[in-house]
Amino acid sequence: MRHGVGVIGAGPGLWALHAPTLARLSDELRIVHIADAGSGTAEVIAGRSGARWSSGIHDLLADAAVDVVVVCSPPAVHADHVLAAVAAGKRAIFCEKPLATSEADAARVIDACRAAGVALLVGTNHLFDGAWNRAKHHLTAAGGQVRALAVTMALPPNDRYHDVVTESTPAAPRAGGPPLADPNVAASVVRQLLVGLAVHDLPLLRDLAPDLERVVYARAIAPIGYAVGYVASGVPVRLTTVMLPGGADALWRLDITTDDERIEVTFPPAFVHDGSAAVRVRFADGRVTAYPPEVEDGYVAEWRALLDALGGTVEVQYDELLEDARYALRLADAAAAAVLAGSSVSPAEEVVS
């Protein structure tokens, strides 16, 4: 069965990511309606694909041809748009990360989707990347205890990859970074980046170290980025990100250190369909084992997962989705509090247990 897809939001998330991904699954999914907030971009993109277009969400949610709703709107309205799609009787929802910007909203969304039996997926493609499953399998087979975790990101501007994957609109001139000397601005930047960017990997980290204990340090990094250290389930976790206007090619890597080895999972650049991440295992005796990337990337895999849920072949893990959202939001709030406190140390009680 071919499902009609309606997309709320007509920014780069659509034309540089979801449209090319759905084109790879055209036997099962087709974009039939695109809605923007009045920018006129939806009309331009829809004209290329033969889809309908509208402004606002009313016409899209009333469109009987739309089975699946993709929420690509600004994060602050994700929860409202998911709830509106559920109320409109839509069968499946793909929500770009984050699911919500507060724990209360995340709980409302999960409760509504569960009650209606709606297939829900949050767009965290690293979680669905085949390389992550390979790394977990290796970790389980080796039986090593996780001793430390780290995610390192050095990212150039996204539009470098927008240009690679699609016809992009001209990029707006880049202004300087935010005034990070202002603690309120710095705290806001750290929170937004954790909820909107680090969230790609936080479900993976929660899988390995589920119990947040305390934020050890948190600071914003110029021109825009963060350095955050925290402890979860007794495991030290380090998150480091810097985004540079003229930066080198993207580096996005998860390191898992055990007693006997280090597992490195290196993800491909965002927006680029270049297969899965690559996994390399470095052993204590100096040996190195490298697993080649798989052909299918996490973007396609997450859509296949939504199709499986829509078809009823797998159950939607509502509780896991809620706990992933809570993990990210609690970490982000604690890190922002540490920045505002003006100290590199955040007391344990700042992380909600």
N, C-alpha and C positions, 0 to 999 in steps of 0.2 A: 504494500500500500504506500502510495506517495502522499506525504503530508505537506500541507501548506504552512509556510513560516511567515509570521509577521514580526517585523523588527521595530522596536521602539528606540529611536535614537539613530541618527544618520551620520555619525562621526567616523573617525578612522577605525573604531572597533568593528564597524560594519564593512566598509569598503576595503580595508586592508587586511581583515582577518576573517570575519564570518562569511562574507560572500565567496572568497576563494575556497574556504573550507567546505561550504555547502555545495559548491560546484563539484567537489570530489565525491559527493554523496547524492548526486542529482537523481539517481534512480529512486531514492527514498524521501528526499527533501527538496522543496523548491520555495524560494522567496516569492511570496505573492502580494505582500503589502509592506510598505515602509512608512514610518511616521517620524516627523521631526517636531521641534518645538517652535516652528515658524521661520526657520532659517532658509528654507527653500532647497536645502541639500537633498532632502528625500526625493523631490521631483527629479533632480538631476540623476541620482543613482537609479531610481526606478525606471527612468527612461532608457537606461542601458540594458535592463533585464526584462522589461515588459511587465513589471510589477505595478500594482496600484500604489498611490501615495496619498498622504494626508498630513495635516498638522494637528498636534495633540494626540491623545490616545483613544478618543471615543470611537472614531470611525474604524480604526484598526480592530479594536476589541469587539465591535459589532459586526465585523466581516466574517461571514460564515465559512469562508474559504480558509481562514486562519485556524489551524489546529494547535500549532506550537508558537509560543510567544518568546521572543528574544528581548531581554531587557538590557539595552546598551545606553540607557540614560545616565545622567550624573548620579554618583553614589547616594547622595542625600535623598533621592526619590526612588531608589531601587525597591524598597519595601512597599511603598505605596503602589508602584506599578505592578509588582507581583501580586499584591492583594487585589488590585483591580482586575487583573487577568484571571485570577481564581474566581472572583465574583461574576465574571463574564462567561464562565463555564469552559474556559480553555483547558485542554487535556494535558498539556506539557509546557513547562517554562524553563528556559535556559536563562539564568540571571548572571550577568557579568559580575565579577567580584567588585566590592564585597556584597554579601547578601543583604546586609543592613548596616547602618552606622551606629546602632545602639542595641544592647542586648534585648531590651523590651520589644523593639521592632523585629528583631530576628526571631524571637519566640512567637510573636503574632503571625509572622509569615509561615513558620513551620506548622503551627497549629492549624492555620487555614488550609495549607496544602495537604496536610495529613487528613483532615476532616473531609476534604473534597476528593481525596485520592488522586491528586494531581502529581504527575511525574515532575520532579524538580531537580535541577542540576545547577551547581555554581561553577562558573568558568574558571577553574584552577587547573590549567592543562598539565602542569607538572605532576599532579596527583594521578593522572591517567596515562602518563608517559610510560611506555613499555619498559624503559630503562629503570624506572623507579621500582617496578615489580621485580626486575632482575636483581637490583641491588638488595631489595628486601629478602628475596629468596636466598641470595648468597649469605646475607647476614644471619638468617635463620639456620641455614645449613652449617655455617661455620660455628655457630653457637657462642660467638664472642659477646661480651657485655659492652654496651655502648658507654664510652667514657667521656666523649666530647662531641659536639656538633657545631658546624659553622656553615653559614651561607655567605658567599662573597659575590657581590655584583659590582661591576664597573661598566656603566651603560652609556653609550652615545645617545643622541636624540633619536626618538622613535621614528622620525620621518626618514631617516636613512634607510630603514627597512620598509617603510611605507612605499618608497620609490621602487624598491626591488620587486614587491609583490603585486603592485597594481598601479593604475593611473591615479596619481595623487594630485590633490589641489596644491597650489603653491603654499609653502610654509610661511607663516607670519614671522616677521623679524623677532629674534629672540632678545628679550630684555635680560638684564642682569638677574642674578638669583635673588631670593627674598632676603629682607634685612634680618639675618639670623642673630644679630646682636640683641634684638628685642626678644626676651625670654618667651613672651606669649606667641610670637611668630614662630620661634624655633620649636616650641612645644607642639604647635599646630602642625608644622611641617612634618615633624617626627611621627605624630599620630596618623596623619593622612597617608604618609608613605608606608607605614606599617600595615594599615588597613587596606590600602589600595595597591601596594606593590609586593611587600613581603608576604602578603596573604597567599601568593602563589605557592610558597613553600611551607607555610605554617601548618597545613594539614599533615605534611610529611613529618615535620618536627613533632607535632602532637602525637603522631603514631609511635614515635620512638621515645618521647619524653612527655607524657600527657599531663603531668601535674605541675602547673605553674607554682613556683615558690616565691621567688623574689627577683626584681630587677636590680642588677648590680651597678650598672651605669647606663646612661642614655644621653646622647648629645646629637645635635644637628651638625652636618658637615657641609661647608660651602664648596661649590656654589649651591648645590642641593644634594642632600643625602643624609645618612644617619650612621651612627655606631651605637649598637645596643648590645649589652651583655646581660643575660639572665640565667637563672637556674631553674630547671624543671626536672622533677623526678630524680633529683640528685645529680643531674647532668649539666655541666656548664655549656651554654649555647651562646655563640657569637654571631651577630648579624651586622654586616658591613656593606654599605652601598654608597657609591658616589656616581653622580650623573654629570658628565662633562660636555659642554657644547661642541668641542672638537675632539672628543675622546676617540680612543682606538676602538677596534671592533669589540663587540660585546663579550664580556666574561660573566657567566652566571653559573656558579658551582656550589654544590652541596658536598661537604666533607663529613664523613662519619668515622670517628676514631674509636677503635676497640682496643682490647689488650694486645692483640697480635697484628693488627692491620689497619690501614686507612682506606676507606672506600670513597672514591671521588666520582660524583655524578655531575657531568658537565652538560648543561642544557644548551640547545641551539638558540640563536637570537630570537627574540620575540617577533611575531608576525611572519617569520620565514618558515616555509614548509620544506624542511631539510632532514626529515627523519626524526628519530627519537634522540634522546640524550645519549651520551657515551658513558660507559662505566669502566673505571680503572681501579684495580685493587693493588695496593702496595703492601707487601708483607714485611714482617719484622726482619726476616733474613735477607731482604733486598730484592726478592723476586717481585715481578710485576705481571699481573694478568689484565689484559684489556679485552673487554667485550665490545664488539662492533655495534654501532647504532642499528636499530630496526628501521624498516622502511616507513612504517606508519608513525606519524608524529602524534603528540598529545592532543592537538587541536581536533584531529579527526577522531581519535579514540574517545574523547569526551562526548562528541556527538553520537558516536555509536553507543555509548553507555546510556545516553538519554533515549535513544531509539529502543534499546533493550527494556528500559523502564516503562516507556510508553507502550511497548508491546506486551508487557506483563511477564517477560521472561526473567527479570530480576526485580527484587523489591527495592523501593526507594529507602535509603538509609536516613530517614528524617532526623533521628537522634544524633547521628554522626554529623550531619550538616549543621545542626544547632550547636553542637559542641565545638566544631571547627570555628563557627562564628564567634562563640564566646571566648575561645582561646585567643583569637586575634584581637578582639575588642578589649579584653582584660589586659593583654600585653601592651597594646597601644595606649590605653589609659594610664597604666603604671609607668610606661616610659615617658609619656608627656608630663606626668606628675614629677618624675625625677628631673626633667629639664627645668620645669618651673621652680623646683626647690633650689635650683642653683647649685646643686651638688652632684657629684658623680655617683653617689650612693642613694638608692631608694629603699626605705625600710620595707621589710617583708610584708607588713600589713597593707602596703599600697597595692599589692596584687591580691585580688579577690580569690579566696580559696574555693 
